[in-house]
Amino acid sequence: MNSKRFFTHPLGILASALFATFLWGSAFPFIKLSYAALEIEAHEIGEQMLFAGYRFLLAGLMIVLFFSLLGKRMTFQKASAGTVIKIGVFQTFLQYVCFYIGLSYSTGIQGAIISGSSSFFQLVIAHFYYKDDSFSVRKAIGLSIGFIGVIAVNITRGQLELDFGVGELLLLMAALIYSYGNIMAKEGSRTIDVGYLTAYQMIFGSFGLLIIGIVQTGIMPFSFDGQTIAMLFYLSFLSAAGFLVWNTVMKYNKVGKVSMYMFLIPVFGVLLSGLILGEEIHALVLFGLACVAAGIVIVNRASKEKSGVAKKVS
């Protein structure tokens, strides 16, 4: 089975989306562990930017090395510079700048819930970008049920405040920028290899994060040991593998068909934080997971019904 057949088959989409969202969900506990080990506080934006810069630069280099060992040409091509840099600015740099600064002015629970709005933004952007990927009533229902699941998963982690200020606005901007970056990556993959595109957008995106971090804190304010280096390598790996798989899924499928899976990221984040950090896993987490799964089924059932009607008409 070639890559297109795998990534367009329902089981292939499910396996790939679960793999990517599980990896991204695991970032929550490992970032917490890394920050604790490196003594990075919530208000230390410069250190957070620098650590993220290290992470994404290393992630991009991992992809370059991986495909180079497989014999694929991964030398940077000047002709791709404009596309790759634009995607890197949105999918890596601006998203994380808004996210980290926004989170420092907001609460963790609000950050996790607002981040779930990226699925909504992707569906809306796709509605205006692609004629065959409209925002239907069924998608709205599935999206609403999935978002209820995200709220249920996170509501047990602290007090839910209904404030909306600079922090929350920046978190919404991060979700919107990330969603638009995913659409840009989908478009870019029409003419550029996904592995090449993913690697170099991370590398160029990391440069901005590194510059901000270095200006504020210097090039190496951290005291790394074997444990923290291992955590940095794992965070880089999950970014490399997650984005590589996700960008491939986005390349071959309609945005509306796969965006709902992003609701699984905070669900996996809470579950894995419970397992790795010993945080309490409330029964509402299972309810939230059920809601997210139901939302995914509703949205994808809509696309199946539509394709079935199309076959009958033809």
N, C-alpha and C positions, 0 to 999 in steps of 0.2 A: 504494500500500500504506500503510494507516494505521499509527500507531506500535505498537499492540497486535499487529497481524499481523507486523510486522517483528521485534519483540522476543520473540515466541513461536515464530517460524520457526527451525528448527535453524541455518540459515546466519546469521540475524540474531543469535541468541544467541551463536554462535561469534565473529562479527565484533565484537559489542559487548563480549564478555568479553575478547577479545584486545586490543581498543582500551584498555579500562580498566586491565587488568593491565600492559600495555606502558607506559602513562603512569605508573602507580604504581611499576613497576620502574625507570623512568628517574629517580625521585626519589632513589634511592640515590647515584648518582654526583653529581647536582646538589646534594644536601645536603652531600656531602663537599667539593665545590668551594666552596660558599657558606661553610661553616665555616672552610675554609682561608683564604679571601679576607677574611672578617670576623674572623679570629683567635679563633674560638670553640673552646675546648678541650673534650675529652670530659667533664671533671668540672664544667664550667660550666653547671649545670642551668638557672639563671636566664636566661642568655643564650639557651639552646636553647628554653626555654619562650616567651620574648619573640619570638624569630624565628618560631616556630611560630604564635604568636598573630597576628603580622603576616600570615603566609602565609594562614591560614584566614579572617581578617577580609577580606582582599583577595579571596580565592576566593569568599566569599559575596557580596560586592559585585559581583564580575564577573558572577555568575549573575543577580543582580537587574538589572544594567544590560543584559545580553544579552536577557532576556525583556521588559524594559521597551521596548527598541528594537523588538521584534517586536510590540509593542502589547498585551502581556499585563499585567494588573493585578498588580503586585508589592508594593503597599503592605502593610505589616505589619498583620495582623488580630488583635485581642486574643483572639478566640475560639480561635485556634490556638496561643496562647502556651504552654499547659501541655504539649501534645504536642511542639511544636517544641523547647522548652527541654529536656525530658526526653531527646529524641533527641540534642540537641547535647551534653548532659552525658556521654552514653555514647559516641556515635559520634565525637566530637571531643575533648572535654575530658579525661575520666577516662582514656580510652585512651592519649592522648599523655603524660599525667602519669606513668602507670605505665610506659609504654614508655621514655621518656627517663631516668627515674630508674633503672629496671631495667637498662637498657643501660649506665649508668655504673658499675654494680656487677657486670656480666657481661662476656663477650667478644662481639665482633661475630659470630662464627660461631655461638655458642650463641643469640644474639639472633635471627639469621636463621632458624635451625632451629625454635626455640620459636615464633616468629611463624607458622610454617607450621601450627601446631596450631589456628589459627582456623577452618580448613576442618572439622576434626573437631568443634570446639565447635558450629559452625553446624548441622552434620548432627544432632548429639545434641539440641540445643535444638529443632530442627524436629521431631524424633521425638516429643517430648513436647508440642509446641505445636500441631502439625497432624496430624490422624488419617490423612490421605492422603499423608503424607510420612515414613513409618517408616524406621528405621535397619535395613536388611537386611544379610544376609551378603555379598551382592554389593557393596553400598556399602562395607562394611568392608574387603573385598579391594581394591577400587579405591582407597580412602583409604590403605591400607597401602602399596600400590605407589607412589602419589603422594608419600607422606611419605618413602619411600626415595629418591625422586628429589630431594626437597628436601635431604636429608642429603648425597647424592652431589654435588649442585651446590655446597654450602657447605664440604664437608670438605677441599677443596683450598685454601681461603683462610686456613688457619691450623691450629693444633693444637686438636683437639676434646677438651675437658675434660668429664668427667662429673660436675662439681660441681653441687650444687643448694643455693643459698642464697637470700638476700633478693632479689638481682638476678633470678635465674631465676624466683622466685615472682612477682615484679612483672611480668615479661615474660609469664608464663602468664596473670596477671590481665588484662594489656592485651589478649591474644588473646581471652580470654573476654568481656571488656567490649565489644570491637569486634564480636564475633560477635553478642552480644545486641543491640548497637546496630543492626546490620543487620536483625535480626528486627523491632526496634521501628520502623525506617524502612519496612519492608515493610508493617507493620500501619498505620502512619501514612499511607502513600500510598493507603490505601483511601478516605480522606475528604479528604485534602489533596493538592493538585497536587505532583508530584515536584519540579519546578523550584523552587517556593516553599519546600517542605519542606527540600530540600537547601541552599538558600541561607541560610535563617534558622537552621537547626541549626548551620551552620558559623559564622555570625556570633555567635550566643549562646555556642557552644562556645569560640570564640576569646577571649571576654571573660575567662573564667577563666584561660586561658593568659597573657593579657596582664597580668592583675592579679598573678599569681605572679611573672612576669618583671619587671614594673615595681617591685614591692616589693623584689626582690632586687638589681636592677641600675639602676633608673631607666628613664625612658621611651625614651631614645635613646642607648645606649652604643656603638652601631656607627657606623663611618665608611663610609657608602654612596658608591659611585661608579657610573658607568654600567653596568659589568659586573655588580656585585652587585645592582643594582636590576633588571637584566634577568633574573638568575637567580631573584630573589624573585618576579618576575612569572611566570616559567615555572613555578616550583613552585606558585604559586597557581593558574595555569591548569590544571596537571595534576590538582590536587585538585578544582577545580571541575568540569572535564570528566569526570574519572574517577568521582567520586561521583555526578554527575548521570546518567551512563550506567548505572553499576552499580545505583543505586537504582531505575532504570527497569526493568532486567532483573529485579531482585528482585521488583518490583511484580507482574509478569506471569507469573512462573514459580515452580515449587516450589523451596524452598531446596536440597533435595538434588540438584536438577538442575544448579545453577549453582555451588554452593560449591566444587567441585573445581577450578574455574578459578583460584581464589585461589592455588593452588600455583604458578601461572605467575609470580607477582610476584617471588619470589626468583630464579627462573630468568632472567627478563628483567633483574633487577637485576645479576646477575653478568655476563651477556652485555654489557649496556650499560656496566657499569663497565670491562670489558675494552676496549671500543671507545672510550669517552670518556676514561678515566683511564689507559689503556695497561696495565691489569692483565692478568696472564696468564690465558688461557682454557684450562683443562685439558680433556682429552678426556672426563673424567667429567661435565662439564657437558652434553655431548650425551647421555650415558647417562641423566643426571638428567631432561633434557627428554623423552626417550623414555618414562621411567617416569611422569612427570606426564601426558603425553599418553595413555598406556595407562590410567592411572587414570581420566581423564576419560571415555574411551571405555567402560570397564567400567561406570561409574556410570550414564552416560546410556543405555547399551544396556539396562540393567535397567529404566529407566523406559519405554523403547520396548516391551520385551517385555510389561510390565505393561499398557500401554495397548492393545496388540494383543489380549491375553487379554480385557480388558474389552469390546472391540468384539465379539469372538466370543460372549461371554456375553450381551450385549445383543441 
